[in-house]
Each structure stands twice: as structure tokens, then as C-alpha cells.
Amino acid sequence: MNFVLVPLHTDKLETNSYSDNTTFYVYAAFFNVLLTYGMETAFFRFFSKSEEKDKVFSTAFISLVVTTISFLILVLIFNSQLSNWIGIDQTYFNLLIGVLVLDALVVAPFAYLRATGRPIKFTGIKIVNILIYVALNFFFLWAIPKFGIHFPGYDKSDLVKYIFISNLIASIVTFLLLLPYFFKTKIQFSKTIFKQLINYGWPIMIAGLAYVINENFDKWILPDLLGKDINGAYSGCYKIAVFMTIFIQAFRLGAEPFFFNHSKEKNAKQTYALIMKYFVIVGSLMLVFIVSYLDVFKSLIVRDQSYWIAIDIVPIVLVANLCLGIYFNLAIWYKLTDKTRYGMYLSIVGAIVTIAFNLLMIEKIGFIASAWATLAAYGLMMMLSYYFGQKYYPVPYNLKKIVGYLLLAIGFSVIALKTNGNYYINTAIVLLFLMIAFMLEKKELKQLLKR
């Protein structure tokens, strides 16, 4: 549903304003990692193996509430100085803080729903959040101008502000829906558990900050080097890779608690290997499909042709995101062995590659350098994670098939790009990939279905 906002935003906002929208969420991602400081993943780790589950939840919850409220107090004291320091309009900054605080307060309740196997309630609240956000975006950006609706104080010259207001309202409703979980358990704060959570979580936080750099450094630096208009076009076309992003995010939400809960099973490693293979198959299929119909997707998602100057980044970003998804899959080794510092090291390596590549190459080859930087960073992180994972927690991944599917998908995507939008050939390419995957996995699929 969030995907439908991309056509709305790119249609109603100039590339300059879309750049402001992107910058807002770059800072949101950065502060979100700081405010959660790896506590969510640490909670999953210790909740799954602890006999005092209520105490683990209560300790993590109290920790997040105290640090979030402390953050809010500090921001209120130094409000104008902080907004000037990071270079965000005061109104935008205040809206950003409201969203950040509310979202940080519901991290523990959401994690509790996932860890206790309540996907319906978790999904229901998430859908309510996004429905409100989407509906308000359409109301402010489309319905009011279209039907001349009178709305007090409405400023049509600053439409991007209403995107942030919509987000704040959606976060308020989500907070209210999860409020009962604030009183669900006894107030129990264990210093021992807190110490374990922090020791496990702080490397996750550093890794998260490095991930934010990997994902957003390009959108942060492009306005200064090439201008807001270029950054807006780049960010808009980047969104065409949203299908891969949604697939990876959905996988992470379900896989992380599953991996922890399944770790004690005898066949755990074989299961992880199986999941990886089918993850790669589905991700590779998505890559081939999106590239094959890229002209269709760009017309549907980014309808303003002024954004299309950056369309060449899409295939590169898709491959980069697929590498990132594989990295997340591989990351289970350092989470299960409590070697989370390796996740930090790997993410820092990726961040160094991202920063260096962007700074060295943007002025030479333009914004396309940022897409290649993302691929280089995630590709290297993926390969290093596999190497160290096999050393400390060897999983019998079918490397030949995984690499084979990736190379096949990239090869088919290159062919699809060369056909100049011939949908007959491109459809044949998609079907051929499907047929090859089915023939190779037919026997195993039949066995899985029988189970």
C-alpha cells in the first residue's frame, strides 16, 4: 500500500520537494537506529531462550521507554539548535521528532507480538498504520486540491509537510492501539538481563547505523554535489526497486524470530540452507520480472518524466537489494553464536565502501556512481558474511545453485534491457527462468508439498 504513494508523491511534488521528503526519512532512519540501539534483535535472542520471558520483555520495554523519554526531553531543550545543526526546517524537525518518539515507544510491543507468534494482530496494526498514512496522503495531496476542500491553514505551496503530518497521525493511532501492552506485564527491571541485552545489542546498533549509511548516504550527499533536483529524480527512480525491498522486509519480519526459535532443532542448519535457496529463487525471479517490464513500472510508479533521467539506476539497485537480502539471510550465523560484533564489522566495511565510492566517483560519472556504490557495498558484505559464517557456524548452503540462479537472473536481465522493451521476448525470458527453476527444483518441491 505504501507503494501506491510513490506515483502520488512524484506526480504532486517537484523533484526539489521530493528531495526534502527523502532527506526527512534519511534522518528518521538514522535516529530510529539510535533510539532502538539493537534492543529489538537482542530481545528476540534472549526472549527465545529465557525461562523468564516476562522479565525479558519488561526489562527491554522499560529500557526503551526511559531512553526515548530522555531523548524527547533533550530535544525539547535544544530544539532550535538541533534543527539548525542538521539543516532541517523547524516545522519538519518537530514532526520528525514526534514520529521518532512514538515509533520508538512501540518497538517492544511490536517485538513481543512477533516473538510470541501473533502475526494476525501484528499485521493488523501495521495495516491500520499504513492505511491511515496512505489515506491522509491522498486527502492532503490529492483530494483537497482536486475538490477544493476547505482545510484551515492549508498551504498548497508546502505539500511535503502534509506527508510528515500524515505519518505523525498514523504513528499516534499505532501508539494508542498498542497502549494495552504498556500495562501487560509487571514492572520488572533486571540489571542482569539489561546488561545481557545491551552487550548483545550495541554492535547491532553500530551495524544499523552503518546500514543507514549504506542505504542513505547517496541521498544525503547528492543534493550538495549535484543538486536537489537530481537527488529527487534519483530517489524517485530508486523507489521502483520497492518490490524487492518489500519482499526483503517481509522476509526479515518473519525469518528473524523463526531462526531464533528453530535454532535448537536437529535439522536447523538444513532448514536455513533450504530457506536461503528459495529466497534466492524468488528474489532472482523478481529481478528478471521487474527489469523485463521496467518501462511499464516506470510509467506506473514514477509518472513524471522529469524523474526518468535516473531510470538506469534501477537494475543496479535491484541486484544490490537482492545481495542485501542474502546478507540478512546469512547474518543468522553471528546472531545465533552471539558474535554480533561481526555484524558491526561487516556493516562498517560496507559503509566505508559506500562513502569512498560515492565521494570518489560521483563527480566523475554522476549519480549512477551511487547505485554502483550500493551494489559494491552489499555485494562485499554478502561475500564476507558467507566466508566468516562458514567458519563459525557452517550451514550447508547449495552454493552452486545459489550462484547459478543469481548469474542466470543477471544474464536474463541484461538481455531484457537490450530488447528495447519488446514484451514478447521479455515475457519469454521470465517464463524461461520460471521453467528452469521449476525443472531444477521439481523433485524437492514435491517432497516439501507431501510434508
N, C-alpha and C positions, 0 to 999 in steps of 0.2 A: 504493500500500500504506500509505503514511503517513496517507492519508485515513481509513482504517478505524479509526485511533486516536482520531479526534475523537468518534465515538459512545461509545467506551470511556471516554475521559477525562471527557466531560461527564456520563456516566452514573455513574461512580465517584467523581468529585470534586465537592465543593460549589463554588458559584461563587467562594467565597473562595479555595479552594485552586487553582482553575483560574486565578485571577488571579496567584497565585505562580508557576505554571507559565509563564504568559505573560511575566511580569517576567523570569524566568530567561533566556528566549530573546530578549528585547529586549536585555539586556546581552550575550548571546552574539553577536548580530548586530553590535552596536557594536564590541566588541573584535575580532571577526573582521575587520572592515574595517581597523582599526588594525594588526593583525598581518600583513595581506597587503599593505597600503599601495600598492594599484594594480599590484602586481607581476605578477599573472596576466594582465591585459589588456596590459600592457607587454611581457610575454613573447611573447604572440601576435603583437603588432605586429612585433617585431624578429626573432623566430624565422622568420616567414613570408618576410622579405625578406633575411635574412642568409645568407651563404655559410658562416659558421662556426656552424652550428646547435648543435653540441655545446657550444661555448663559451658561447653564449647561455643554454642550459639550465643548464650548470654554474654560471654566474655568478648567475643568478636563484635557483637551488637553494641555493647557499651563503649568499647574502644572507638568504633566508627562514629557513634553519636557525639562523644566527647570531643574528638578531634575536629569533627565537622562544625560543631557549635563554636569551638575555639577559633577555627578559621573564619567563620562568619563575623565574630566579634572583631578580629584583627582587620578584616576587610572594611568593616564599617568605620573603624577608627581612621584608617589610611585610604579611604575610598578614592578621593580625587588624585592623590599621589600615585596610586597603583594604576588607575585608568590611564593617566598620562604616561606612566613608565612603559606600559605595554602598547600604548598607542591606539587605544580603542575609545570611541566616542563614549562619553559618560553614561548616556542612556543605555547604550548597548552593553556596557560593562556591568551595570546594575542588573540588567536582565540575565546576563551570563552568570552572575553570582547566584541569583535566585534559582536558576536551573541547576547549577552545580551542587548547591547545598541540598536541595530536595532530592536530587538523584543519588547523592552520596548517602543520605539517610535511609534509602530503601534498598541499598546493596545487600545488607544482611538478610532482610525478609525475603528478597528475591532468591538469594543463595539458598536459604532454608527450604523454599519451595522446590528448587531443583534437586537439592541433596536428599530430600525425603520423597522424591518420586511423585511430584504433583504437577505434571505438565499441563493439565487442563486449566487449573487455576493460574499457573504462571503465564501460560499463553493467553488466557482470557484477559488478564490485567494488562499484559503487553499490547494486546489488540485494542483494548479500550484506549490506552495511551496514544497509540498511533492513529486511531480513528479520530480522536479529538484533535490531534495535531494536524492531520490532513484536512479535516472538515474546516477548521479555523483558517488554515492557509487559503483554502478556496473561498471562504467567506470574505476575508480581508483583501486578498489579491485579485479575486475574480468577481465575486457576487456584488460587492459594494460598488466598484466602478461600472460594472455591466448594467445593473438595475438602478443605479443612482440612490442606493440605500443611505439614509442619513445616519451617520455614526459620529457621536460627539468627539471632536478633536481629531478626526481622521485626516491624515496628512498623505496625500497621494504622491508627494514628492519624495517620500521616505518609506517606500513599501517594504524594504528589507526589515525594518523594525518590527513589522507585524509578524514576520516569520518567527522572530525571537519571542514575541508576546505569546504566540500560539504554543510554542514549546514550553513556556513557563506555565501556562494554564494546564496543559496536558500533564506536566510534572506535578502540579498541585493535586489534580484528581488522582493520579497514581499514588501519591503520598497518602491521601485520605483512604483509598482502598486498602492500603497495606497497614494502616494505622493499628488495626487489631493485633498485629504481630509485635507491636511495641509493648504490649501487655501480655504476650502469650506465655512467657516464661518468667520464673522467679529471677530477681536481680541477684545474679551470682557472678562475681568477678574473681577469676582465679589468676593470680600472678604467674603461677607455673605455666598455665595454658597460654596466657598472654605472651609470655616470653617465647614459648614454642612457636606461636603464630607469627610473632614479629621476626624471629630468626629465620623462619621459613619464607616469610612474605617479603622482606625488604629486597632481596635480589630480584623477586618478581616485579617489584615496583621499578627498580632500575631498568630491568628488561622492558617494562611497559613504557617508560619514558623514552628509551631507545627506539621502541616500536613506533611511538608517536613521531619521533624524528624521521624514521624511515618512511612513514606513511604521509607525513605532512610538511617536511622541510621544504620540498619543492614549492608547495603552495604558499609557504611563508616567505620564501626568498624571491620568487618570480615577480611579485609586484614591484620590488625595489630594482631588480635587474632589467626586467623587460616591460614593466608597467601593469597596472591593474586590469586593463582590457585583455592583455594576453593571459594573465592569470585566470581571469573569468572564463575565457574560452577554453583554456587548458582544464580547469576544474569541471566545467560543464561536460566536456568530452570524456573526462575521467569517469564520470558517473555512468557512462554506457557500460562500464565493467561491473555495474551494480549487481547483475545476476550472479556473477562469480562471488562477489562479496557477500551477498545474502546466503548463498549456498555454504560458504565457509563459516559464516557466523552461526547459521542454523546447526551445522555440524558441531561447532565448538560448544554450543549451549547444551547439546545432548551428550556429546562424547566425553567431555571432561569429568562429570560426575560418574558416568558409566565406566570409564577407565579406572578410576579410583575404586569403585565398588567391585569391579571384576578382577582386581589385581591378585586376589588370593586364590582364584580358580586355577586348577591344574593346566588348563588349556589357554590361559590368559594371553600368552605371547602369540600363539597361533591365531587367536581371535583378533589381536591387534594387527597382525600381518594381513589377515583377510579384509579387515576394515580398510586398511591402507590401500589395498589393491583396488577395491571397488570405489573408494573415494577418488582415486586417480582416474579410473574409467569414466565416472560421472563428470568429474571436472574437465577431463580431456574432451568429452562429448560436448560440454557446454562451450568450450573454447572453439571447437570446429563450427558449432551451430551459430554462435554469435558472429564470428568472423565471416561465415558464409552469407549471412543476411545483414551485414553491417550497414548497408545503405538503408535498409528498412528500419533498423533500430535507431540510426541517427535521425531519421525523419520523424520517428515516433517520440523519441526521448528528448532530443535537442532540436527543436523545430526552427529556431532562429539560425539562419545560415551564417550569421556573423561568428558563431561559435565553431563552425566546421573547419576553421583554419587549423585546429588542433586534432582533427579526427585520426591522424596517423598514429597517435599515441595508443589508441585503443587495443590493438592486438598485443603490443608490448606489455601494457598494463594487465591484460588478461592472463598472459603467461606468468607475469610477476606474481599476481594474486594466487594463481594455482600453485606456484612454488611456496608461497606463504602458507597456503592450506596444508601442503605436505609437511612443511616445517612444524605447524601446530600439531599435526598427527605424530610426528617424530618426537615432539617435545615431551611426550609422556615418560621417556626414559629418565630425564633429570627430575621430574616431579615425583615419580614413584621411588626413586633412590635418594630423595631428599638432597639432591645436588643442584638446587635451584640457582646456585651461583653460576653454573654453566649457561643457563638461560640468559643470565645477565651478560656474561662474556660474549655470547653469540650475538645478542642484540646490539651490544656496544660495537662489535666488529661491523655489523650491518649499518649502524648509524655513521660510523667513520667513513665507510664506503659511500653512503648516501651524500654526506656533507662534502667529501672531497670531490666526488664525481660531478656534483652539481656546480660547485664553485669553479672547478677547472674547465668544465665543458659547456655550460650554458652560454657563455659569451662566444664560444666557437661554433656551436651547432644549434643554438636556440633551445626552445622549450622541450624538444624531443630528447634532449640530454637528461631531463628529469625522469622521463619514462624509463630510459635505459639504466639510469641510476637505481631506480626502484627494482628493476629486474636483476641487476648485478648484486644488490644487497640481499634480496630474498633468495636468490639462487645460491649465493655463497653460504648464507645461514643454513639453508636446507642441506647442502652437502656436508658442512661441518657438523651439523647436528646428527646426521646419519653416521658419520665417522666415529664420533665420540659415543653415540648411543650403542653402536655395535661393540664398543669396548667395555662399557659399564653395565649395559642392560640389553644384551643381544636379542633382537627379535628377528625371526626368520622371514623377513620381507622377500617377496619374489622380485628381486631387483631387475631381472631380465624383462619380465612383463611390464613392470612399472616404467622403466626407462623406455621400453618399446612403445607403450601407449603414448607416452609424452612426445617422443620423436615422431610417431605417426600423426598425432594431433597437430604438432607444429608444422610438419610437412604438408598435411592436408590444408591447414590454414593458409600457408604461403601460396599454395595452388589456388585456393579460393580467392585470395586477394588479386591474383594475376588474371582472373577471368573477367574483370571489369563488370562485376555484378550480373553475370549470367546465372540466373537462378536455376536453370535446368541442370547445368554442370554442378553448381554448388549443392543442390538438393541431392544429386547422385553422390557427391563427396560425403555428405552427412550420413546417408543411408549405407554407404560402403563402410564407413567407420563403425556404425552400429552392427553391421553384419559380421565384420571381422571380430569385434569384441564378443558378440554372441557365439560365434563358432569356437572361439578360444575358451570361453567360459561355460559353454553349454552343459558339459558333464557336471561341473561343480554346482552350477545353478540348480540343476535337477536334484542333486543331493541335498542342497540347502532347503529347497522347497518341500522336500519329503519330511524334513525335520519339523 
